[in-house]
C-alpha cells in the first residue's frame, strides 16, 4: 500500500480523501492565500517589495487552482463520483456550496473503484 504524502494530498489525482482531510487542506490553502494577500497589501502601503509579492500571489493563485481541483477530485472519489464533477469548484458562487457539500457528504464505506480506503493513493 502506498504511503500518503503532502505532495499527493495537494497535487495527486488518484485515491480518496476524507471529509476532515478535505476541510483541513482547504483551510490550509485559505491561510496561505490570506497571508500572501496580507503581505501584498503591506508591500503596497510601504511601497517596497510590491513586485515580489505580486509575483508570489500569481504563483499561489495558479498553484491553488490545481490543488483545489486535486482535492475535489479525491473527495469526489471518496463519495463514489467521477473527478470530472470537480469542474463545479470553479463556478462562483456554486463553488462555495460545492465545498460545503463535499465537507458534509460522507464517503463510501470500505473500498470503491477509486481506492481501498480513504486518505491513501490508489
SULGI-V66755 format. One record per residue. RES is the residue in one small letter. SS is DSSP state (2 for helix, 1 for strand, 0 for the rest). PSI is psi in radians with two decimals (* if undefined). BURIAL is # if it has 16 or more other C-alpha atoms within 10 Angstrom, else .. Layout:
RES | SS | PSI | BURIAL
RES | SS | PSI | BURIAL
This chain:
x | 0 | 2.38 | .
x | 0 | 2.48 | .
x | 0 | 2.29 | .
x | 0 | 2.58 | .
x | 0 | 2.88 | .
x | 2 | -0.58 | .
x | 2 | -0.78 | .
x | 2 | -0.75 | #
x | 2 | -0.80 | #
x | 2 | -0.36 | #
x | 2 | -0.36 | #
x | 0 | 2.64 | #
x | 0 | -0.06 | #
x | 0 | 2.74 | #
x | 0 | -2.89 | #
x | 1 | 2.63 | #
x | 0 | 2.65 | #
x | 0 | 3.00 | #
x | 2 | -0.75 | #
x | 2 | -0.77 | .
x | 2 | -0.71 | #
x | 2 | -0.81 | #
x | 2 | -0.84 | #
x | 2 | -0.71 | .
x | 2 | -0.70 | #
x | 2 | -0.73 | #
x | 2 | -0.66 | .
x | 2 | -0.71 | .
x | 2 | -0.66 | #
x | 2 | -0.72 | .
x | 2 | -0.80 | .
x | 2 | -0.80 | .
x | 2 | -0.73 | #
x | 2 | -0.71 | .
x | 2 | -0.78 | .
x | 2 | -0.69 | #
x | 2 | -0.71 | #
x | 2 | -0.85 | .
x | 2 | -0.61 | #
x | 2 | -0.74 | #
x | 2 | -0.64 | .
x | 2 | -0.76 | .
x | 2 | -0.60 | #
x | 2 | -0.71 | .
x | 2 | -0.76 | .
x | 2 | -0.57 | .
x | 0 | 0.18 | .
x | 0 | 2.47 | .
x | 0 | 0.21 | .
x | 2 | -0.79 | #
x | 2 | -0.69 | .
x | 2 | -0.86 | .
x | 2 | -0.49 | #
x | 2 | -0.73 | #
x | 2 | -0.78 | .
x | 2 | -0.72 | #
x | 2 | -0.76 | #
x | 2 | -0.74 | .
x | 2 | -0.77 | .
x | 2 | -0.74 | .
x | 2 | -0.81 | .
x | 2 | -0.84 | .
x | 2 | -0.70 | .
x | 2 | -0.49 | #
x | 2 | -0.80 | .
x | 2 | -0.78 | .
x | 2 | -0.76 | #
x | 2 | -0.71 | #
x | 2 | -0.78 | #
x | 2 | -0.74 | #
x | 2 | -0.77 | #
x | 2 | -0.71 | #
x | 2 | -0.84 | #
x | 2 | -0.62 | #
x | 2 | -0.72 | #
x | 2 | -0.68 | #
x | 2 | -0.66 | #
x | 2 | -0.53 | #
x | 0 | 0.16 | #
x | 0 | 0.37 | #
x | 0 | 2.76 | .
x | 0 | 2.58 | .
x | 2 | -0.32 | #
x | 2 | -0.46 | .
x | 2 | -0.23 | .
x | 2 | -0.26 | #
x | 2 | -0.53 | .
x | 2 | -0.47 | #
x | 2 | -0.16 | #
x | 2 | 0.22 | .
x | 0 | 1.74 | .
x | 0 | 2.59 | .
x | 0 | 0.11 | .
x | 2 | -0.56 | .
x | 2 | -0.60 | .
x | 2 | -0.83 | .
x | 2 | -0.60 | .
x | 2 | -0.71 | #
x | 2 | -0.82 | #
x | 2 | -0.78 | .
x | 2 | -0.76 | .
x | 2 | -0.44 | #
x | 2 | -0.41 | #
x | 2 | -0.56 | .
x | 0 | 2.16 | .
x | 0 | 2.63 | .
x | 0 | 2.93 | #
x | 0 | 2.45 | .
x | 0 | 2.49 | .
x | 0 | -2.76 | .
x | 0 | 2.71 | .
x | 1 | -3.01 | #
x | 0 | -0.21 | .
x | 0 | -0.07 | #
x | 1 | 2.81 | #
x | 0 | -0.61 | #
x | 0 | 2.94 | #
x | 0 | 2.81 | #
x | 0 | 0.57 | #
x | 1 | 2.56 | #
x | 0 | 2.77 | #
x | 0 | * | #
